[in-house]
Amino acid sequence: MSADIKAASQTNAKKRRVGSVALQVETYGLVIVWLLTIAFFGWLRPESFLNWATFSTMFGSQAVLVIVTLGLIIPLTSGDFDLSIASVLTLSSMMIAVMNVNMGIDLYICILAVLAMALVTGFANGFFTVYFRIHSLIVTLGVGTFLHGITLWISDSMTISGVDNRLIEAVIASRFLGIPLAFYYALVICFASWYVFTYTAVGRRLLFVGRGREVARLSGINVDRVRWGALVMSALFGALGGVVYTGTTGAADPSSGMAFLMPAFAASFLGATCISPGRFNPWGSMVAVYFLITGITGLSVLGISTFVQDLFYGAALVIAVTLSQLVRGRQERAQ
Protein backbone atom coordinates (compact mmCIF):
# COMPACT_ATOMS: atom_id res chain seq x y z
CA MET A 1 0.00 0.00 0.00
CA SER A 2 2.77 2.40 0.92
CA ALA A 3 4.52 1.55 -2.36
CA ASP A 4 1.39 2.53 -4.30
CA ILE A 5 1.14 5.82 -2.41
CA LYS A 6 4.82 6.54 -3.07
CA ALA A 7 4.41 5.76 -6.79
CA ALA A 8 1.33 7.99 -7.04
CA SER A 9 3.19 10.78 -5.26
CA GLN A 10 6.11 10.48 -7.67
CA THR A 11 3.73 10.51 -10.66
CA ASN A 12 1.99 13.65 -9.38
CA ALA A 13 5.33 15.36 -8.78
CA LYS A 14 6.41 14.49 -12.32
CA LYS A 15 3.16 15.89 -13.73
CA ARG A 16 3.65 19.11 -11.75
CA ARG A 17 7.19 19.48 -13.12
CA VAL A 18 6.00 18.90 -16.69
CA GLY A 19 3.13 21.33 -16.15
CA SER A 20 5.51 23.93 -14.76
CA VAL A 21 7.84 23.60 -17.75
CA ALA A 22 4.88 23.83 -20.15
CA LEU A 23 3.66 26.96 -18.39
CA GLN A 24 7.08 28.61 -18.68
CA VAL A 25 7.29 27.74 -22.37
CA GLU A 26 3.82 29.18 -22.91
CA THR A 27 4.63 32.32 -20.94
CA TYR A 28 7.87 33.11 -22.75
CA GLY A 29 7.24 31.25 -25.99
CA LEU A 30 6.86 34.39 -28.11
CA VAL A 31 10.04 35.85 -26.65
CA ILE A 32 11.89 32.64 -27.56
CA VAL A 33 10.45 32.68 -31.09
CA TRP A 34 11.42 36.35 -31.43
CA LEU A 35 15.03 35.55 -30.47
CA LEU A 36 15.07 32.60 -32.86
CA THR A 37 13.76 34.89 -35.63
CA ILE A 38 16.59 37.32 -34.96
CA ALA A 39 19.08 34.46 -35.03
CA PHE A 40 17.63 33.11 -38.28
CA PHE A 41 17.81 36.36 -40.22
CA GLY A 42 21.14 37.16 -38.62
CA TRP A 43 22.48 33.86 -39.91
CA LEU A 44 21.19 34.57 -43.42
CA ARG A 45 22.26 38.22 -43.61
CA PRO A 46 24.69 38.95 -40.76
CA GLU A 47 26.24 42.01 -42.41
CA SER A 48 22.95 43.84 -43.08
CA PHE A 49 20.69 42.52 -40.30
CA LEU A 50 22.89 42.00 -37.25
CA ASN A 51 23.94 45.59 -36.69
CA TRP A 52 22.89 48.21 -34.18
CA ALA A 53 21.57 50.58 -36.85
CA THR A 54 18.94 48.02 -37.89
CA PHE A 55 17.70 47.44 -34.35
CA SER A 56 17.82 51.14 -33.51
CA THR A 57 15.60 51.84 -36.50
CA MET A 58 13.19 49.07 -35.55
CA PHE A 59 12.91 50.19 -31.93
CA GLY A 60 12.43 53.85 -32.79
CA SER A 61 10.16 53.52 -35.81
CA GLN A 62 7.68 51.18 -34.11
CA ALA A 63 7.15 53.25 -30.96
CA VAL A 64 3.93 54.65 -32.44
CA LEU A 65 2.60 51.14 -33.09
CA VAL A 66 3.45 50.16 -29.50
CA ILE A 67 1.45 53.12 -28.14
CA VAL A 68 -1.53 52.37 -30.38
CA THR A 69 -1.46 48.70 -29.39
CA LEU A 70 -1.33 49.61 -25.70
CA GLY A 71 -4.36 51.81 -26.26
CA LEU A 72 -6.26 49.03 -28.01
CA ILE A 73 -5.81 46.48 -25.24
CA ILE A 74 -7.65 48.69 -22.74
CA PRO A 75 -11.11 48.31 -24.31
CA LEU A 76 -10.24 44.80 -25.51
CA THR A 77 -9.68 43.80 -21.89
CA SER A 78 -13.16 45.06 -20.99
CA GLY A 79 -14.70 43.24 -23.96
CA ASP A 80 -14.97 46.14 -26.44
CA PHE A 81 -13.30 47.08 -29.73
CA ASP A 82 -12.00 50.46 -30.80
CA LEU A 83 -11.73 50.76 -34.57
CA SER A 84 -11.47 54.54 -34.34
CA ILE A 85 -8.04 54.68 -32.70
CA ALA A 86 -6.16 54.91 -36.01
CA SER A 87 -8.46 57.74 -37.11
CA VAL A 88 -7.81 59.54 -33.83
CA LEU A 89 -4.07 59.17 -34.47
CA THR A 90 -4.37 60.53 -38.01
CA LEU A 91 -6.59 63.46 -37.02
CA SER A 92 -4.26 64.27 -34.10
CA SER A 93 -1.28 64.40 -36.41
CA MET A 94 -3.14 66.56 -38.93
CA MET A 95 -4.45 68.92 -36.24
CA ILE A 96 -0.91 69.55 -35.01
CA ALA A 97 0.29 70.21 -38.56
CA VAL A 98 -2.60 72.50 -39.50
CA MET A 99 -2.56 74.47 -36.26
CA ASN A 100 1.22 74.72 -35.95
CA VAL A 101 2.25 75.15 -39.59
CA ASN A 102 -0.71 76.87 -41.24
CA MET A 103 -2.01 78.86 -38.27
CA GLY A 104 1.21 79.48 -36.34
CA ILE A 105 -0.18 78.22 -33.01
CA ASP A 106 2.35 77.17 -30.36
CA LEU A 107 3.17 73.47 -30.28
CA TYR A 108 2.05 72.91 -26.69
CA ILE A 109 -1.36 74.43 -27.34
CA CYS A 110 -1.67 72.16 -30.37
CA ILE A 111 -0.96 69.10 -28.23
CA LEU A 112 -3.55 70.19 -25.64
CA ALA A 113 -6.10 70.66 -28.42
CA VAL A 114 -5.34 67.17 -29.71
CA LEU A 115 -5.85 65.64 -26.25
CA ALA A 116 -9.14 67.52 -25.90
CA MET A 117 -10.29 66.13 -29.26
CA ALA A 118 -9.40 62.62 -28.07
CA LEU A 119 -11.43 63.08 -24.88
CA VAL A 120 -14.47 64.16 -26.91
CA THR A 121 -14.03 61.20 -29.27
CA GLY A 122 -13.70 58.71 -26.43
CA PHE A 123 -16.72 60.25 -24.71
CA ALA A 124 -18.76 59.88 -27.92
CA ASN A 125 -17.67 56.27 -28.37
CA GLY A 126 -18.62 55.46 -24.80
CA PHE A 127 -21.92 57.34 -24.96
CA PHE A 128 -23.28 55.54 -28.00
CA THR A 129 -21.91 52.19 -26.87
CA VAL A 130 -23.19 52.33 -23.30
CA TYR A 131 -26.42 54.32 -23.47
CA PHE A 132 -27.77 53.09 -26.78
CA ARG A 133 -26.40 49.55 -26.36
CA ILE A 134 -24.84 49.60 -29.81
CA HIS A 135 -21.91 47.23 -30.30
CA SER A 136 -18.61 49.06 -29.91
CA LEU A 137 -17.44 47.62 -33.24
CA ILE A 138 -20.19 49.53 -35.09
CA VAL A 139 -19.87 52.72 -33.04
CA THR A 140 -16.11 53.06 -33.34
CA LEU A 141 -16.19 52.16 -37.04
CA GLY A 142 -18.67 54.96 -37.66
CA VAL A 143 -16.86 57.46 -35.47
CA GLY A 144 -13.53 56.56 -37.05
CA THR A 145 -14.93 57.10 -40.54
CA PHE A 146 -16.35 60.46 -39.42
CA LEU A 147 -12.96 61.51 -38.03
CA HIS A 148 -11.25 60.46 -41.24
CA GLY A 149 -13.63 62.73 -43.14
CA ILE A 150 -12.68 65.62 -40.85
CA THR A 151 -9.00 64.88 -41.47
CA LEU A 152 -9.47 65.04 -45.23
CA TRP A 153 -11.48 68.25 -44.85
CA ILE A 154 -9.05 70.24 -42.72
CA SER A 155 -6.04 69.06 -44.75
CA ASP A 156 -7.66 69.43 -48.16
CA SER A 157 -6.41 65.86 -48.68
CA MET A 158 -2.82 67.10 -48.74
CA THR A 159 0.29 66.25 -46.74
CA ILE A 160 1.45 69.12 -44.53
CA SER A 161 5.12 69.35 -43.54
CA GLY A 162 7.21 71.81 -41.55
CA VAL A 163 6.09 70.95 -38.02
CA ASP A 164 7.95 72.65 -35.16
CA ASN A 165 11.46 71.19 -34.84
CA ARG A 166 11.05 70.93 -31.07
CA LEU A 167 8.68 68.01 -31.57
CA ILE A 168 11.02 66.28 -34.00
CA GLU A 169 13.94 66.81 -31.63
CA ALA A 170 12.00 65.42 -28.68
CA VAL A 171 10.79 62.33 -30.54
CA ILE A 172 13.24 61.09 -33.16
CA ALA A 173 16.29 63.36 -33.43
CA SER A 174 17.45 63.00 -29.81
CA ARG A 175 18.79 59.57 -28.95
CA PHE A 176 19.88 57.56 -25.95
CA LEU A 177 22.19 54.59 -26.55
CA GLY A 178 21.64 55.22 -30.25
CA ILE A 179 17.87 54.66 -29.98
CA PRO A 180 15.40 57.53 -30.58
CA LEU A 181 13.59 58.85 -27.52
CA ALA A 182 10.28 57.70 -29.05
CA PHE A 183 11.14 54.15 -27.98
CA TYR A 184 11.63 55.21 -24.36
CA TYR A 185 8.31 57.08 -24.36
CA ALA A 186 6.63 53.87 -25.49
CA LEU A 187 8.56 51.93 -22.83
CA VAL A 188 7.41 54.29 -20.07
CA ILE A 189 3.79 54.08 -21.25
CA CYS A 190 4.07 50.28 -21.34
CA PHE A 191 5.39 50.19 -17.77
CA ALA A 192 2.64 52.52 -16.56
CA SER A 193 -0.01 50.42 -18.32
CA TRP A 194 1.40 47.23 -16.79
CA TYR A 195 1.28 48.77 -13.32
CA VAL A 196 -2.34 49.84 -13.76
CA PHE A 197 -3.39 46.46 -15.14
CA THR A 198 -1.57 44.52 -12.44
CA TYR A 199 -1.67 46.52 -9.22
CA THR A 200 -4.69 48.81 -9.29
CA ALA A 201 -8.41 48.33 -8.77
CA VAL A 202 -9.05 49.85 -12.19
CA GLY A 203 -7.08 47.09 -13.89
CA ARG A 204 -8.92 44.41 -11.94
CA ARG A 205 -12.28 45.91 -12.84
CA LEU A 206 -11.37 45.97 -16.51
CA LEU A 207 -10.49 42.28 -16.35
CA PHE A 208 -13.65 41.32 -14.44
CA VAL A 209 -15.86 43.23 -16.86
CA GLY A 210 -14.19 41.59 -19.84
CA ARG A 211 -14.57 38.10 -18.37
CA GLY A 212 -18.27 38.49 -17.55
CA ARG A 213 -20.27 41.70 -17.49
CA GLU A 214 -23.26 40.29 -15.64
CA VAL A 215 -21.10 38.71 -12.95
CA ALA A 216 -19.13 41.96 -12.62
CA ARG A 217 -22.37 43.92 -12.28
CA LEU A 218 -23.65 41.59 -9.58
CA SER A 219 -20.31 42.04 -7.79
CA GLY A 220 -20.95 45.76 -7.48
CA ILE A 221 -18.80 46.99 -10.37
CA ASN A 222 -20.18 49.85 -12.45
CA VAL A 223 -19.78 48.05 -15.77
CA ASP A 224 -20.93 50.96 -17.94
CA ARG A 225 -18.46 53.34 -16.32
CA VAL A 226 -15.58 50.90 -16.78
CA ARG A 227 -16.39 50.34 -20.47
CA TRP A 228 -16.84 54.06 -21.08
CA GLY A 229 -13.57 54.90 -19.37
CA ALA A 230 -11.75 52.24 -21.39
CA LEU A 231 -12.90 53.79 -24.66
CA VAL A 232 -11.86 57.27 -23.47
CA MET A 233 -8.40 56.03 -22.53
CA SER A 234 -8.05 54.26 -25.86
CA ALA A 235 -8.74 57.53 -27.67
CA LEU A 236 -6.18 59.33 -25.50
CA PHE A 237 -3.56 56.73 -26.37
CA GLY A 238 -4.43 57.25 -30.02
CA ALA A 239 -3.82 60.98 -29.62
CA LEU A 240 -0.48 60.34 -27.92
CA GLY A 241 0.42 58.05 -30.80
CA GLY A 242 -0.48 60.87 -33.19
CA VAL A 243 1.81 63.29 -31.39
CA VAL A 244 4.72 60.84 -31.52
CA TYR A 245 3.94 59.98 -35.14
CA THR A 246 4.07 63.65 -36.11
CA GLY A 247 7.42 64.01 -34.37
CA THR A 248 8.70 60.91 -36.15
CA THR A 249 7.80 62.07 -39.66
CA GLY A 250 7.93 65.85 -39.21
CA ALA A 251 4.74 66.05 -41.23
CA ALA A 252 1.12 64.90 -41.33
CA ASP A 253 -0.41 62.70 -43.99
CA PRO A 254 -4.21 62.44 -44.19
CA SER A 255 -4.28 58.68 -44.59
CA SER A 256 -0.98 57.03 -43.58
CA GLY A 257 -1.99 56.70 -39.93
CA MET A 258 -4.77 54.29 -40.88
CA ALA A 259 -2.12 51.68 -41.64
CA PHE A 260 -1.55 51.18 -37.90
CA LEU A 261 -4.94 49.58 -37.23
CA MET A 262 -4.33 46.06 -38.55
CA PRO A 263 -0.83 45.67 -37.04
CA ALA A 264 -2.10 46.95 -33.69
CA PHE A 265 -4.86 44.34 -33.55
CA ALA A 266 -2.43 41.62 -34.63
CA ALA A 267 0.02 42.62 -31.89
CA SER A 268 -2.76 42.86 -29.28
CA PHE A 269 -3.99 39.31 -29.82
CA LEU A 270 -0.52 37.89 -30.36
CA GLY A 271 0.63 39.55 -27.13
CA ALA A 272 -2.22 37.83 -25.29
CA THR A 273 -0.47 34.48 -25.88
CA CYS A 274 2.64 35.33 -23.84
CA ILE A 275 3.85 36.89 -20.57
CA SER A 276 0.30 36.63 -19.14
CA PRO A 277 -1.23 34.00 -21.46
CA GLY A 278 -4.96 34.27 -21.94
CA ARG A 279 -5.27 37.99 -21.25
CA PHE A 280 -4.31 41.18 -23.03
CA ASN A 281 -1.21 42.54 -21.36
CA PRO A 282 1.20 45.44 -22.06
CA TRP A 283 4.51 43.58 -22.05
CA GLY A 284 3.19 40.82 -24.26
CA SER A 285 1.85 43.41 -26.67
CA MET A 286 5.19 45.20 -26.85
CA VAL A 287 7.04 41.93 -27.49
CA ALA A 288 4.51 41.09 -30.20
CA VAL A 289 5.04 44.44 -31.95
CA TYR A 290 8.78 43.94 -32.16
CA PHE A 291 8.46 40.29 -33.12
CA LEU A 292 6.27 41.27 -36.07
CA ILE A 293 8.52 44.11 -37.21
CA THR A 294 11.58 41.84 -36.88
CA GLY A 295 9.98 39.36 -39.26
CA ILE A 296 9.04 42.09 -41.75
CA THR A 297 12.48 43.71 -41.56
CA GLY A 298 14.20 40.36 -42.02
CA LEU A 299 12.12 39.53 -45.08
CA SER A 300 12.82 42.98 -46.51
CA VAL A 301 16.55 42.47 -45.99
CA LEU A 302 16.22 39.25 -47.98
CA GLY A 303 14.87 41.31 -50.86
CA ILE A 304 11.21 40.33 -50.66
CA SER A 305 8.82 43.05 -51.91
CA THR A 306 6.91 45.36 -49.58
CA PHE A 307 3.62 43.50 -50.13
CA VAL A 308 4.92 40.99 -47.58
CA GLN A 309 3.96 43.46 -44.84
CA ASP A 310 0.24 43.05 -45.48
CA LEU A 311 0.62 39.29 -45.84
CA PHE A 312 2.56 39.08 -42.59
CA TYR A 313 0.18 41.24 -40.54
CA GLY A 314 -2.94 39.58 -41.96
CA ALA A 315 -1.67 36.08 -41.26
CA ALA A 316 -0.40 37.14 -37.84
CA LEU A 317 -3.83 38.50 -36.87
CA VAL A 318 -5.65 35.26 -37.79
CA ILE A 319 -3.04 33.07 -36.09
CA ALA A 320 -2.89 35.33 -33.02
CA VAL A 321 -6.66 35.32 -32.52
CA THR A 322 -6.73 31.55 -32.90
CA LEU A 323 -3.91 31.02 -30.39
CA SER A 324 -5.36 33.47 -27.86
CA GLN A 325 -8.73 31.70 -28.03
CA LEU A 326 -7.06 28.32 -27.54
CA VAL A 327 -5.11 29.60 -24.53
CA ARG A 328 -8.19 31.22 -22.99
CA GLY A 329 -10.31 28.12 -23.60
CA ARG A 330 -7.71 25.89 -21.94
CA GLN A 331 -7.54 28.18 -18.92
CA GLU A 332 -11.32 28.23 -18.56
CA ARG A 333 -11.46 24.43 -18.69
CA ALA A 334 -8.71 24.22 -16.06
CA GLN A 335 -10.64 26.56 -13.77
C-alpha positions as CSV (number, residue, x, y, z in Angstrom):
1,M,0.0,0.0,0.0
2,S,2.8,2.4,0.9
3,A,4.5,1.6,-2.4
4,D,1.4,2.5,-4.3
5,I,1.1,5.8,-2.4
6,K,4.8,6.5,-3.1
7,A,4.4,5.8,-6.8
8,A,1.3,8.0,-7.0
9,S,3.2,10.8,-5.3
10,Q,6.1,10.5,-7.7
11,T,3.7,10.5,-10.7
12,N,2.0,13.6,-9.4
13,A,5.3,15.4,-8.8
14,K,6.4,14.5,-12.3
15,K,3.2,15.9,-13.7
16,R,3.6,19.1,-11.7
17,R,7.2,19.5,-13.1
18,V,6.0,18.9,-16.7
19,G,3.1,21.3,-16.2
20,S,5.5,23.9,-14.8
21,V,7.8,23.6,-17.8
22,A,4.9,23.8,-20.2
23,L,3.7,27.0,-18.4
24,Q,7.1,28.6,-18.7
25,V,7.3,27.7,-22.4
26,E,3.8,29.2,-22.9
27,T,4.6,32.3,-20.9
28,Y,7.9,33.1,-22.7
29,G,7.2,31.3,-26.0
30,L,6.9,34.4,-28.1
31,V,10.0,35.9,-26.6
32,I,11.9,32.6,-27.6
33,V,10.4,32.7,-31.1
34,W,11.4,36.3,-31.4
35,L,15.0,35.5,-30.5
36,L,15.1,32.6,-32.9
37,T,13.8,34.9,-35.6
38,I,16.6,37.3,-35.0
39,A,19.1,34.5,-35.0
40,F,17.6,33.1,-38.3
41,F,17.8,36.4,-40.2
42,G,21.1,37.2,-38.6
43,W,22.5,33.9,-39.9
44,L,21.2,34.6,-43.4
45,R,22.3,38.2,-43.6
46,P,24.7,39.0,-40.8
47,E,26.2,42.0,-42.4
48,S,22.9,43.8,-43.1
49,F,20.7,42.5,-40.3
50,L,22.9,42.0,-37.2
51,N,23.9,45.6,-36.7
52,W,22.9,48.2,-34.2
53,A,21.6,50.6,-36.9
54,T,18.9,48.0,-37.9
55,F,17.7,47.4,-34.4
56,S,17.8,51.1,-33.5
57,T,15.6,51.8,-36.5
58,M,13.2,49.1,-35.6
59,F,12.9,50.2,-31.9
60,G,12.4,53.8,-32.8
61,S,10.2,53.5,-35.8
62,Q,7.7,51.2,-34.1
63,A,7.2,53.2,-31.0
64,V,3.9,54.6,-32.4
65,L,2.6,51.1,-33.1
66,V,3.4,50.2,-29.5
67,I,1.5,53.1,-28.1
68,V,-1.5,52.4,-30.4
69,T,-1.5,48.7,-29.4
70,L,-1.3,49.6,-25.7
71,G,-4.4,51.8,-26.3
72,L,-6.3,49.0,-28.0
73,I,-5.8,46.5,-25.2
74,I,-7.6,48.7,-22.7
75,P,-11.1,48.3,-24.3
76,L,-10.2,44.8,-25.5
77,T,-9.7,43.8,-21.9
78,S,-13.2,45.1,-21.0
79,G,-14.7,43.2,-24.0
80,D,-15.0,46.1,-26.4
81,F,-13.3,47.1,-29.7
82,D,-12.0,50.5,-30.8
83,L,-11.7,50.8,-34.6
84,S,-11.5,54.5,-34.3
85,I,-8.0,54.7,-32.7
86,A,-6.2,54.9,-36.0
87,S,-8.5,57.7,-37.1
88,V,-7.8,59.5,-33.8
89,L,-4.1,59.2,-34.5
90,T,-4.4,60.5,-38.0
91,L,-6.6,63.5,-37.0
92,S,-4.3,64.3,-34.1
93,S,-1.3,64.4,-36.4
94,M,-3.1,66.6,-38.9
95,M,-4.4,68.9,-36.2
96,I,-0.9,69.6,-35.0
97,A,0.3,70.2,-38.6
98,V,-2.6,72.5,-39.5
99,M,-2.6,74.5,-36.3
100,N,1.2,74.7,-36.0
101,V,2.3,75.1,-39.6
102,N,-0.7,76.9,-41.2
103,M,-2.0,78.9,-38.3
104,G,1.2,79.5,-36.3
105,I,-0.2,78.2,-33.0
106,D,2.3,77.2,-30.4
107,L,3.2,73.5,-30.3
108,Y,2.1,72.9,-26.7
109,I,-1.4,74.4,-27.3
110,C,-1.7,72.2,-30.4
111,I,-1.0,69.1,-28.2
112,L,-3.6,70.2,-25.6
113,A,-6.1,70.7,-28.4
114,V,-5.3,67.2,-29.7
115,L,-5.9,65.6,-26.3
116,A,-9.1,67.5,-25.9
117,M,-10.3,66.1,-29.3
118,A,-9.4,62.6,-28.1
119,L,-11.4,63.1,-24.9
120,V,-14.5,64.2,-26.9
121,T,-14.0,61.2,-29.3
122,G,-13.7,58.7,-26.4
123,F,-16.7,60.3,-24.7
124,A,-18.8,59.9,-27.9
125,N,-17.7,56.3,-28.4
126,G,-18.6,55.5,-24.8
127,F,-21.9,57.3,-25.0
128,F,-23.3,55.5,-28.0
129,T,-21.9,52.2,-26.9
130,V,-23.2,52.3,-23.3
131,Y,-26.4,54.3,-23.5
132,F,-27.8,53.1,-26.8
133,R,-26.4,49.5,-26.4
134,I,-24.8,49.6,-29.8
135,H,-21.9,47.2,-30.3
136,S,-18.6,49.1,-29.9
137,L,-17.4,47.6,-33.2
138,I,-20.2,49.5,-35.1
139,V,-19.9,52.7,-33.0
140,T,-16.1,53.1,-33.3
141,L,-16.2,52.2,-37.0
142,G,-18.7,55.0,-37.7
143,V,-16.9,57.5,-35.5
144,G,-13.5,56.6,-37.1
145,T,-14.9,57.1,-40.5
146,F,-16.4,60.5,-39.4
147,L,-13.0,61.5,-38.0
148,H,-11.2,60.5,-41.2
149,G,-13.6,62.7,-43.1
150,I,-12.7,65.6,-40.8
151,T,-9.0,64.9,-41.5
152,L,-9.5,65.0,-45.2
153,W,-11.5,68.3,-44.8
154,I,-9.0,70.2,-42.7
155,S,-6.0,69.1,-44.8
156,D,-7.7,69.4,-48.2
157,S,-6.4,65.9,-48.7
158,M,-2.8,67.1,-48.7
159,T,0.3,66.2,-46.7
160,I,1.4,69.1,-44.5
161,S,5.1,69.4,-43.5
162,G,7.2,71.8,-41.6
163,V,6.1,70.9,-38.0
164,D,8.0,72.6,-35.2
165,N,11.5,71.2,-34.8
166,R,11.0,70.9,-31.1
167,L,8.7,68.0,-31.6
168,I,11.0,66.3,-34.0
169,E,13.9,66.8,-31.6
170,A,12.0,65.4,-28.7
171,V,10.8,62.3,-30.5
172,I,13.2,61.1,-33.2
173,A,16.3,63.4,-33.4
174,S,17.5,63.0,-29.8
175,R,18.8,59.6,-29.0
176,F,19.9,57.6,-25.9
177,L,22.2,54.6,-26.6
178,G,21.6,55.2,-30.2
179,I,17.9,54.7,-30.0
180,P,15.4,57.5,-30.6
181,L,13.6,58.9,-27.5
182,A,10.3,57.7,-29.1
183,F,11.1,54.1,-28.0
184,Y,11.6,55.2,-24.4
185,Y,8.3,57.1,-24.4
186,A,6.6,53.9,-25.5
187,L,8.6,51.9,-22.8
188,V,7.4,54.3,-20.1
189,I,3.8,54.1,-21.3
190,C,4.1,50.3,-21.3
191,F,5.4,50.2,-17.8
192,A,2.6,52.5,-16.6
193,S,0.0,50.4,-18.3
194,W,1.4,47.2,-16.8
195,Y,1.3,48.8,-13.3
196,V,-2.3,49.8,-13.8
197,F,-3.4,46.5,-15.1
198,T,-1.6,44.5,-12.4
199,Y,-1.7,46.5,-9.2
200,T,-4.7,48.8,-9.3
201,A,-8.4,48.3,-8.8
202,V,-9.1,49.9,-12.2
203,G,-7.1,47.1,-13.9
204,R,-8.9,44.4,-11.9
205,R,-12.3,45.9,-12.8
206,L,-11.4,46.0,-16.5
207,L,-10.5,42.3,-16.3
208,F,-13.7,41.3,-14.4
209,V,-15.9,43.2,-16.9
210,G,-14.2,41.6,-19.8
211,R,-14.6,38.1,-18.4
212,G,-18.3,38.5,-17.6
213,R,-20.3,41.7,-17.5
214,E,-23.3,40.3,-15.6
215,V,-21.1,38.7,-12.9
216,A,-19.1,42.0,-12.6
217,R,-22.4,43.9,-12.3
218,L,-23.7,41.6,-9.6
219,S,-20.3,42.0,-7.8
220,G,-21.0,45.8,-7.5
221,I,-18.8,47.0,-10.4
222,N,-20.2,49.8,-12.5
223,V,-19.8,48.1,-15.8
224,D,-20.9,51.0,-17.9
225,R,-18.5,53.3,-16.3
226,V,-15.6,50.9,-16.8
227,R,-16.4,50.3,-20.5
228,W,-16.8,54.1,-21.1
229,G,-13.6,54.9,-19.4
230,A,-11.8,52.2,-21.4
231,L,-12.9,53.8,-24.7
232,V,-11.9,57.3,-23.5
233,M,-8.4,56.0,-22.5
234,S,-8.0,54.3,-25.9
235,A,-8.7,57.5,-27.7
236,L,-6.2,59.3,-25.5
237,F,-3.6,56.7,-26.4
238,G,-4.4,57.2,-30.0
239,A,-3.8,61.0,-29.6
240,L,-0.5,60.3,-27.9
241,G,0.4,58.1,-30.8
242,G,-0.5,60.9,-33.2
243,V,1.8,63.3,-31.4
244,V,4.7,60.8,-31.5
245,Y,3.9,60.0,-35.1
246,T,4.1,63.6,-36.1
247,G,7.4,64.0,-34.4
248,T,8.7,60.9,-36.1
249,T,7.8,62.1,-39.7
250,G,7.9,65.9,-39.2
251,A,4.7,66.0,-41.2
252,A,1.1,64.9,-41.3
253,D,-0.4,62.7,-44.0
254,P,-4.2,62.4,-44.2
255,S,-4.3,58.7,-44.6
256,S,-1.0,57.0,-43.6
257,G,-2.0,56.7,-39.9
258,M,-4.8,54.3,-40.9
259,A,-2.1,51.7,-41.6
260,F,-1.6,51.2,-37.9
261,L,-4.9,49.6,-37.2
262,M,-4.3,46.1,-38.5
263,P,-0.8,45.7,-37.0
264,A,-2.1,46.9,-33.7
265,F,-4.9,44.3,-33.6
266,A,-2.4,41.6,-34.6
267,A,0.0,42.6,-31.9
268,S,-2.8,42.9,-29.3
269,F,-4.0,39.3,-29.8
270,L,-0.5,37.9,-30.4
271,G,0.6,39.6,-27.1
272,A,-2.2,37.8,-25.3
273,T,-0.5,34.5,-25.9
274,C,2.6,35.3,-23.8
275,I,3.9,36.9,-20.6
276,S,0.3,36.6,-19.1
277,P,-1.2,34.0,-21.5
278,G,-5.0,34.3,-21.9
279,R,-5.3,38.0,-21.3
280,F,-4.3,41.2,-23.0
281,N,-1.2,42.5,-21.4
282,P,1.2,45.4,-22.1
283,W,4.5,43.6,-22.0
284,G,3.2,40.8,-24.3
285,S,1.8,43.4,-26.7
286,M,5.2,45.2,-26.8
287,V,7.0,41.9,-27.5
288,A,4.5,41.1,-30.2
289,V,5.0,44.4,-32.0
290,Y,8.8,43.9,-32.2
291,F,8.5,40.3,-33.1
292,L,6.3,41.3,-36.1
293,I,8.5,44.1,-37.2
294,T,11.6,41.8,-36.9
295,G,10.0,39.4,-39.3
296,I,9.0,42.1,-41.8
297,T,12.5,43.7,-41.6
298,G,14.2,40.4,-42.0
299,L,12.1,39.5,-45.1
300,S,12.8,43.0,-46.5
301,V,16.6,42.5,-46.0
302,L,16.2,39.2,-48.0
303,G,14.9,41.3,-50.9
304,I,11.2,40.3,-50.7
305,S,8.8,43.0,-51.9
306,T,6.9,45.4,-49.6
307,F,3.6,43.5,-50.1
308,V,4.9,41.0,-47.6
309,Q,4.0,43.5,-44.8
310,D,0.2,43.0,-45.5
311,L,0.6,39.3,-45.8
312,F,2.6,39.1,-42.6
313,Y,0.2,41.2,-40.5
314,G,-2.9,39.6,-42.0
315,A,-1.7,36.1,-41.3
316,A,-0.4,37.1,-37.8
317,L,-3.8,38.5,-36.9
318,V,-5.6,35.3,-37.8
319,I,-3.0,33.1,-36.1
320,A,-2.9,35.3,-33.0
321,V,-6.7,35.3,-32.5
322,T,-6.7,31.5,-32.9
323,L,-3.9,31.0,-30.4
324,S,-5.4,33.5,-27.9
325,Q,-8.7,31.7,-28.0
326,L,-7.1,28.3,-27.5
327,V,-5.1,29.6,-24.5
328,R,-8.2,31.2,-23.0
329,G,-10.3,28.1,-23.6
330,R,-7.7,25.9,-21.9
331,Q,-7.5,28.2,-18.9
332,E,-11.3,28.2,-18.6
333,R,-11.5,24.4,-18.7
334,A,-8.7,24.2,-16.1
335,Q,-10.6,26.6,-13.8
